[in-house]
């Protein structure tokens, strides 16, 4: 199932970090938000409750794996999780490490900008890929 | 575990619709967003990955139940799910029915306002409570 007008059916949507037949993990190419990742379903499905229970669990297991890796790598003040899809109604999760000195904190990243972005060192994609693969392997039987 | 300075440890945070020993479901008292609910953990826990796997699943099962009920009752254009907690770092999920003519659509509700709010009929709390209880009962063994 795909939709030819849907951006997430047509494009990867970022730097590919991991994928299987069900979903992919990408890193968002953002200067302001290092570590910002998305977990994107491969099928064009709109809402979590359009998935069956096993599919919801499979998707969230990957969201949690990404959250775990991002917490370890970046020690953020907070993790923000969101599945919105108002513009692109194709199921995808935002996993955003947030920091007290980031441009919007404590606002959501879609809210008012409060300060300029500070440069923050980003982990190499190879490191992110390796950590995510290891994290998923360690939870694959759960 | 509770934090005496935390708003969600001290107050319900809205109109109580359902609760057990682990979490509560509240309706947000919003004129602009009818059906806007939150699922709030009772313990003062910060991130999803601070919970064990069974607790994560238990929490998300309730989020999905609320999503199901809100979709049935309001037929929204989109459901928005988010766990942010930058201001109140106590695990809670926003479940927000979104409509093409709501004040922010397609922006997140934390983004720029694009139009005035239109009155939208809200279901009585008694109806919401009953539907949520039934939905949770029907998925309790899953």
Interface residues (C-beta under 8 A of the other chain):
Chain A: X46 X47 X48 X49 X53 X56 X57 X60 X63 X64 X67 X68 X71 X77 X78 X79 X80 X81 X82 X83 X84 X85 X86 X87 X89 X98 X105 X106 X107 X108 X110 X111 X142
Chain B: X46 X47 X48 X49 X53 X56 X57 X60 X63 X64 X67 X68 X71 X77 X78 X79 X80 X81 X82 X83 X84 X85 X86 X87 X89 X98 X105 X106 X107 X108 X110 X111 X142
